[in-house]
Amino acid sequence: PGGGSELDAQVGLQQRLEIGGQRRHRVERAKALQSASQAQAADVDRVVTQSVALVFFEVLGAANELELTEENAKLAESLYEIARSRVSAGAAAPLEENTARIRRADATRMLVQAEARLQSAEFRLATTLGLSSAETVQAQGELPESASLPPLGRLLAAASENHPRLLAARSTVDASQSDSALADAEAWPDLTLGASYSREERDDVVMGGVTIPIPVFNRNQGERVRAKAAARRTAAVARSLQLEIESEIRRSYANYEAATRSLTAFDADVLRSQDENLELIEAMFQAGKIRYVDVILLQREVIEGRLGYLNARLELARAEVATRSAAGIALTQNFRGNQP
């Protein structure tokens, strides 16, 4: 009635406190999941690098094959000219010239096919690198001539420590264990601290309190069971992956050892004999010391032997790439010593 008015007001604040370490477990889970994602990205890089390396060595092999077939074509052309001269001089029958002409055509065919294989390999390399079809790529380097990997034991140990797939699996296990610990922690009640201020009939009232819920029936049982099962499952997957990677390394290393033995068969004496035969064929035929039928056999043996050596080097390169990738080892990593 008379003229005044009074205002009643109340303000309150509450803060929930997690007393079971829930925040710590959430942070640990987040860090583990981040590590798993980083390892998975590294594994994608590993697979892509392996694909690029295999095509790269394919290009090197095709380039070396082209060099061999070019030499073979030049030799066939030279032998044809010698045969034609011999026939013109009456020192040989026309059959010799005809046979040399056929061999020259066959050498040209091999040369054209080698050129096509190199172009195809370079196109695949450009595609693998994500370049457009209009861009050309020329690989520079050499195929390996000897073994360079350490013993199997070192590869297995290196894979166990650093393989990105294993690192990702272990980080996933850590995240699952943190998730399980979080589920256990959430079975504990949370404390809630509160404070309030109110004004009633010109009186100030300040209050504080603590709220403690009592979970009689809900102890987060379902989530705890689920989280523990998930942790066991991820641990089992990690153990299975370890065995799978070890098996892949052993298979790849067996192929690597076989490729090494194949390349070792082409020792210095074999390579020197190949070069000597290539130099002697033309001179001996021009001097009339061998028949053209012998020339054909020698030329075929030389080209097959040199291609065999090239293929052995290419197979060793492929086997090394596969073994390094299986072990999660960088292709550029060097190894010193042969300690297991």
Backbone torsions as a table, in degrees:
resi	resn	phi	psi	omega
1	PRO	NA	-66.0	-164.4
2	GLY	-67.5	-38.8	178.2
3	GLY	165.7	-20.5	-176.6
4	GLY	-95.7	164.4	175.4
5	SER	-139.8	148.9	179.2
6	GLU	-122.0	144.4	-177.0
7	LEU	-113.1	122.8	173.6
8	ASP	-96.3	134.6	-178.2
9	ALA	-143.5	154.5	178.3
10	GLN	-147.2	134.3	178.6
11	VAL	-129.3	133.7	-179.8
12	GLY	-136.8	149.6	177.3
13	LEU	-128.6	143.6	176.9
14	GLN	-135.3	144.5	176.9
15	GLN	-134.6	121.4	178.8
16	ARG	-87.3	133.3	-179.6
17	LEU	-113.8	124.9	178.2
18	GLU	-91.5	110.4	-172.7
19	ILE	-93.0	-3.7	-177.5
20	GLY	-98.2	9.6	-179.6
21	GLY	77.8	26.1	-176.9
22	GLN	-60.7	-41.9	-177.8
23	ARG	-61.9	-42.0	179.5
24	ARG	-60.4	-42.5	179.7
25	HIS	-67.3	-35.4	177.3
26	ARG	-65.6	-41.0	179.2
27	VAL	-64.5	-44.1	179.4
28	GLU	-62.9	-40.4	178.2
29	ARG	-63.7	-43.1	-179.9
30	ALA	-63.1	-41.9	179.1
31	LYS	-65.3	-40.0	179.6
32	ALA	-65.4	-41.2	178.5
33	LEU	-66.5	-35.8	176.7
34	GLN	-64.9	-43.8	177.9
35	SER	-62.0	-39.2	178.2
36	ALA	-63.0	-42.0	179.3
37	SER	-64.6	-41.6	178.4
38	GLN	-64.0	-41.1	178.4
39	ALA	-66.5	-38.0	177.6
40	GLN	-64.5	-38.3	176.1
41	ALA	-64.4	-40.2	177.5
42	ALA	-64.2	-33.7	179.2
43	ASP	-69.8	-35.7	174.8
44	VAL	-62.1	-42.3	176.4
45	ASP	-60.4	-39.1	179.6
46	ARG	-61.2	-46.1	-178.0
47	VAL	-66.1	-42.8	179.6
48	VAL	-64.5	-42.7	179.6
49	THR	-62.0	-39.7	177.8
50	GLN	-61.7	-44.7	-180.0
51	SER	-61.1	-44.3	-179.6
52	VAL	-65.1	-43.0	-178.2
53	ALA	-63.3	-41.1	179.9
54	LEU	-63.2	-43.1	178.7
55	VAL	-69.8	-36.0	177.8
56	PHE	-58.8	-47.7	179.1
57	PHE	-67.8	-29.8	175.4
58	GLU	-63.4	-39.3	177.5
59	VAL	-65.0	-44.6	178.1
60	LEU	-59.9	-43.0	178.9
61	GLY	-62.8	-42.2	179.4
62	ALA	-65.9	-36.9	178.3
63	ALA	-66.1	-41.6	177.7
64	ASN	-66.8	-38.0	177.5
65	GLU	-63.5	-38.1	178.0
66	LEU	-63.0	-40.0	177.5
67	GLU	-60.9	-42.5	179.9
68	LEU	-65.2	-43.9	-178.4
69	THR	-69.7	-29.1	174.6
70	GLU	-65.6	-43.1	176.6
71	GLU	-63.3	-40.2	179.6
72	ASN	-64.5	-40.0	178.7
73	ALA	-66.2	-40.1	177.5
74	LYS	-63.8	-41.1	178.3
75	LEU	-64.6	-42.8	179.2
76	ALA	-62.8	-38.4	177.5
77	GLU	-65.2	-43.0	179.7
78	SER	-65.8	-41.7	179.2
79	LEU	-66.1	-33.7	177.3
80	TYR	-65.3	-42.9	179.3
81	GLU	-63.8	-38.0	178.0
82	ILE	-65.4	-44.1	-179.8
83	ALA	-62.6	-40.3	179.9
84	ARG	-65.5	-39.7	178.0
85	SER	-65.0	-39.6	180.0
86	ARG	-65.7	-39.7	179.1
87	VAL	-67.8	-40.2	179.2
88	SER	-64.4	-33.5	-179.9
89	ALA	-83.8	-2.2	-179.8
90	GLY	78.7	12.7	-178.5
91	ALA	-89.1	-6.3	-179.1
92	ALA	-151.0	159.4	179.7
93	ALA	-81.3	155.6	178.0
94	PRO	-56.7	-23.5	178.8
95	LEU	-58.4	-34.6	-179.1
96	GLU	-66.1	-42.3	179.0
97	GLU	-66.6	-41.7	179.3
98	ASN	-62.7	-41.6	179.1
99	THR	-64.8	-40.1	178.8
100	ALA	-65.6	-35.5	178.2
101	ARG	-64.9	-40.5	178.7
102	ILE	-64.9	-42.7	179.3
103	ARG	-64.0	-37.2	178.3
104	ARG	-64.2	-42.4	178.2
105	ALA	-63.6	-39.2	179.4
106	ASP	-66.7	-37.9	177.6
107	ALA	-65.9	-36.8	176.4
108	THR	-64.9	-40.2	177.5
109	ARG	-60.3	-45.2	178.4
110	MET	-61.4	-37.6	-179.9
111	LEU	-66.0	-44.3	179.7
112	VAL	-63.1	-41.5	179.4
113	GLN	-65.7	-38.4	178.6
114	ALA	-66.0	-39.0	177.1
115	GLU	-62.7	-42.1	179.6
116	ALA	-65.2	-39.6	179.3
117	ARG	-64.9	-39.2	178.9
118	LEU	-66.0	-44.5	178.4
119	GLN	-61.5	-41.5	179.3
120	SER	-64.5	-42.0	-180.0
121	ALA	-66.3	-39.9	178.4
122	GLU	-65.7	-36.8	177.0
123	PHE	-65.2	-42.1	178.8
124	ARG	-64.7	-36.2	178.3
125	LEU	-65.3	-43.5	178.3
126	ALA	-62.1	-41.4	179.2
127	THR	-64.7	-42.0	179.9
128	THR	-63.8	-33.4	178.9
129	LEU	-81.0	-2.6	178.6
130	GLY	82.0	19.9	179.5
131	LEU	-89.5	162.8	178.9
132	SER	-75.6	161.3	-178.9
133	SER	-65.5	-20.4	-179.5
134	ALA	-79.0	-17.6	-178.4
135	GLU	-88.2	141.3	-180.0
136	THR	-108.9	148.4	-179.7
137	VAL	-128.9	131.4	176.0
138	GLN	-119.5	121.1	-178.7
139	ALA	-83.0	139.4	177.3
140	GLN	-122.6	132.0	-178.8
141	GLY	152.5	-173.9	-178.8
142	GLU	-131.7	145.2	172.0
143	LEU	-71.6	148.3	-178.8
144	PRO	-64.2	147.3	178.6
145	GLU	-112.6	-3.9	179.4
146	SER	-157.2	166.1	-179.8
147	ALA	-72.0	148.2	-178.5
148	SER	-138.1	-2.4	-178.3
149	LEU	-86.2	152.9	177.5
150	PRO	-77.0	177.0	177.2
151	PRO	-60.8	162.5	-176.3
152	LEU	-58.0	-39.6	-177.8
153	GLY	-58.2	-40.0	-180.0
154	ARG	-68.4	-36.3	178.8
155	LEU	-66.5	-42.2	178.7
156	LEU	-63.3	-41.1	179.3
157	ALA	-66.3	-41.9	179.3
158	ALA	-63.7	-40.6	179.2
159	ALA	-65.2	-40.1	-179.2
160	SER	-62.2	-31.3	-176.9
161	GLU	-89.7	-34.6	-166.5
162	ASN	-127.3	-1.6	-177.3
163	HIS	-63.7	126.9	-175.7
164	PRO	-61.0	-32.9	178.2
165	ARG	-65.6	-40.0	178.1
166	LEU	-69.3	-39.5	178.3
167	LEU	-62.6	-40.6	178.2
168	ALA	-64.8	-42.1	-179.6
169	ALA	-65.1	-41.0	-179.8
170	ARG	-68.1	-37.4	176.7
171	SER	-65.8	-35.8	176.2
172	THR	-65.2	-37.8	175.7
173	VAL	-62.5	-44.5	178.7
174	ASP	-60.2	-41.7	179.1
175	ALA	-64.4	-39.5	179.1
176	SER	-66.2	-39.3	178.2
177	GLN	-66.7	-38.5	176.0
178	SER	-65.8	-37.4	177.7
179	ASP	-63.7	-39.9	178.2
180	SER	-66.6	-41.1	178.0
181	ALA	-65.1	-36.0	177.7
182	LEU	-64.8	-40.9	178.8
183	ALA	-63.0	-39.1	176.7
184	ASP	-65.4	-41.3	-177.9
185	ALA	-66.1	-33.2	-178.6
186	GLU	-73.6	-4.2	172.8
187	ALA	-75.7	-17.7	178.3
188	TRP	-81.6	143.7	178.1
189	PRO	-71.6	148.2	177.1
190	ASP	-93.0	140.7	174.7
191	LEU	-85.5	142.4	175.9
192	THR	-124.1	117.3	177.0
193	LEU	-93.6	137.1	-178.8
194	GLY	-138.0	150.6	175.7
195	ALA	-143.2	144.0	-179.4
196	SER	-142.8	154.0	176.9
197	TYR	-131.9	135.2	178.7
198	SER	-143.0	156.3	177.4
199	ARG	-127.9	120.0	-178.1
200	GLU	-132.6	121.8	177.1
201	GLU	50.1	50.1	176.4
202	ARG	68.1	11.3	177.2
203	ASP	-109.7	136.2	175.9
204	ASP	-90.7	131.5	-179.5
205	VAL	-125.8	120.1	177.7
206	VAL	-113.8	130.2	-177.9
207	MET	-134.3	151.0	175.0
208	GLY	-136.2	157.0	-178.9
209	GLY	-165.1	164.8	177.3
210	VAL	-125.8	130.9	178.4
211	THR	-111.6	127.1	178.8
212	ILE	-125.4	105.6	177.1
213	PRO	-71.4	148.6	179.3
214	ILE	-113.1	101.6	-179.5
215	PRO	-78.6	90.8	-177.2
216	VAL	-71.8	-45.4	-175.7
217	PHE	-108.1	-38.1	-176.3
218	ASN	-91.1	101.1	176.1
219	ARG	-110.8	28.3	179.1
220	ASN	59.2	33.4	-174.1
221	GLN	-61.7	-44.1	-176.3
222	GLY	-63.6	-45.3	180.0
223	GLU	-67.1	-35.3	178.9
224	ARG	-65.9	-41.6	177.8
225	VAL	-64.6	-44.3	-179.9
226	ARG	-62.1	-45.1	-177.5
227	ALA	-65.2	-40.5	179.1
228	LYS	-66.4	-39.4	177.5
229	ALA	-64.5	-40.6	178.4
230	ALA	-64.4	-38.5	178.9
231	ALA	-64.9	-41.8	178.0
232	ARG	-64.8	-39.1	-178.7
233	ARG	-65.5	-46.1	-179.7
234	THR	-65.3	-34.7	176.7
235	ALA	-65.4	-40.2	178.2
236	ALA	-66.4	-39.1	177.6
237	VAL	-63.4	-40.2	179.5
238	ALA	-64.4	-41.8	178.7
239	ARG	-65.5	-41.9	178.7
240	SER	-63.9	-39.7	179.3
241	LEU	-64.9	-37.5	177.4
242	GLN	-58.6	-46.0	179.7
243	LEU	-66.9	-38.9	-179.9
244	GLU	-63.2	-44.1	-180.0
245	ILE	-66.9	-41.4	177.3
246	GLU	-60.7	-40.7	178.7
247	SER	-64.2	-41.6	179.4
248	GLU	-64.7	-39.9	178.5
249	ILE	-63.8	-43.7	-179.4
250	ARG	-63.3	-41.3	178.5
251	ARG	-65.1	-45.4	-179.6
252	SER	-64.5	-38.3	-179.1
253	TYR	-69.3	-33.3	176.0
254	ALA	-63.4	-41.9	176.3
255	ASN	-65.3	-37.0	178.4
256	TYR	-64.2	-43.4	178.8
257	GLU	-64.8	-39.4	178.1
258	ALA	-63.6	-42.3	178.1
259	ALA	-64.9	-35.8	177.9
260	THR	-65.0	-43.5	178.8
261	ARG	-64.5	-38.1	178.6
262	SER	-63.4	-41.9	-179.7
263	LEU	-69.5	-34.4	180.0
264	THR	-63.1	-26.3	179.0
265	ALA	-61.3	-27.6	178.1
266	PHE	-89.7	74.2	-178.8
267	ASP	-78.5	-175.5	-176.2
268	ALA	-61.2	-37.4	-178.9
269	ASP	-66.2	-40.4	179.8
270	VAL	-65.2	-44.8	-179.6
271	LEU	-65.3	-39.0	178.6
272	ARG	-66.3	-38.3	178.3
273	SER	-64.5	-38.6	177.3
274	GLN	-61.2	-46.5	-179.9
275	ASP	-65.1	-41.0	180.0
276	GLU	-64.2	-42.7	179.8
277	ASN	-62.9	-38.3	179.7
278	LEU	-64.3	-36.5	179.4
279	GLU	-75.9	-30.7	-174.2
280	LEU	-83.6	-26.6	-173.7
281	ILE	-56.6	-52.2	-176.3
282	GLU	-65.2	-44.0	-177.1
283	ALA	-65.3	-42.6	-177.6
284	MET	-69.5	-36.5	179.2
285	PHE	-69.5	-40.5	179.1
286	GLN	-65.0	-32.1	178.6
287	ALA	-82.2	-3.8	179.0
288	GLY	75.5	21.1	-177.7
289	LYS	-86.2	-17.6	178.1
290	ILE	-135.5	152.8	178.1
291	ARG	-81.9	163.0	-177.7
292	TYR	-68.6	-29.8	176.6
293	VAL	-62.2	-33.7	175.8
294	ASP	-72.1	-33.8	177.3
295	VAL	-61.3	-43.3	-179.8
296	ILE	-59.4	-46.3	-178.9
297	LEU	-63.7	-43.7	-178.5
298	LEU	-66.6	-43.0	179.9
299	GLN	-62.4	-41.8	179.2
300	ARG	-65.0	-42.5	180.0
301	GLU	-63.8	-39.4	-179.0
302	VAL	-65.9	-47.8	-177.9
303	ILE	-66.3	-38.6	178.4
304	GLU	-66.2	-40.0	179.5
305	GLY	-66.0	-42.4	-179.7
306	ARG	-69.6	-37.6	175.6
307	LEU	-67.5	-35.1	176.6
308	GLY	-62.6	-41.5	177.3
309	TYR	-65.0	-41.0	178.1
310	LEU	-63.1	-44.7	179.9
311	ASN	-64.5	-35.5	178.1
312	ALA	-64.1	-41.5	177.4
313	ARG	-66.0	-39.8	179.6
314	LEU	-65.8	-42.2	179.0
315	GLU	-64.6	-36.9	177.2
316	LEU	-65.2	-41.2	178.3
317	ALA	-61.9	-45.0	179.7
318	ARG	-63.4	-43.2	-178.8
319	ALA	-65.4	-36.9	179.0
320	GLU	-67.6	-41.8	177.9
321	VAL	-60.3	-46.5	-178.6
322	ALA	-63.0	-39.7	-178.5
323	THR	-70.3	-43.2	178.0
324	ARG	-61.9	-43.8	180.0
325	SER	-64.6	-41.0	179.3
326	ALA	-62.0	-33.2	-179.7
327	ALA	-89.1	-3.3	-179.5
328	GLY	70.7	30.6	-177.5
329	ILE	-104.8	138.0	179.3
330	ALA	-61.2	143.2	-178.9
331	LEU	-66.7	-21.7	-178.1
332	THR	-93.7	-2.7	-177.3
333	GLN	-72.7	128.9	178.5
334	ASN	-96.3	150.5	178.6
335	PHE	-121.3	137.9	179.1
336	ARG	-122.1	137.8	-179.3
337	GLY	79.7	166.7	-178.5
338	ASN	-122.4	25.0	179.3
339	GLN	-68.9	139.5	178.5
340	PRO	-68.0	NA	NA
